[in-house]
Amino acid sequence: MNVLESFSLKGKVALVTGGAGLYGRQIVEALAEAGAETYIASRNLDSLQKVAKEEVERGQRLRPVW
């Protein structure tokens, strides 16, 4: 078992508020890369859709919530 397997979030769900912001986006990326089904929320719909689109294109599993 490697270190990344120890921190796997496969089968888990994460909700990140402010997910389209500077720090929130980094958290979204990390949780998604760790395998969590990630929901992101933001007050700014345009930014939220942009982040969601970019992350889905990268192969991440996430859903925007507005």
Phi, psi and omega in degrees: 000131178264175184298318182297326177295329178294333182251020181296139177245020179300135181085000179254159178241137179233142175239122180245115174274145185072027185293346179265357180277179184302305183280323180300321180297321179296322178293317177303312181299315182295315180295318180294318179295330179281355174106359180286145169282111192253129174254133179241139179235147178201153176282340182260104185298318181299314179295320180299313180295323179295312180297315180301314181298314181296319182289321178295321177297330177281357178093009180280152180259101180209163181224133177279145177231124181233000000 
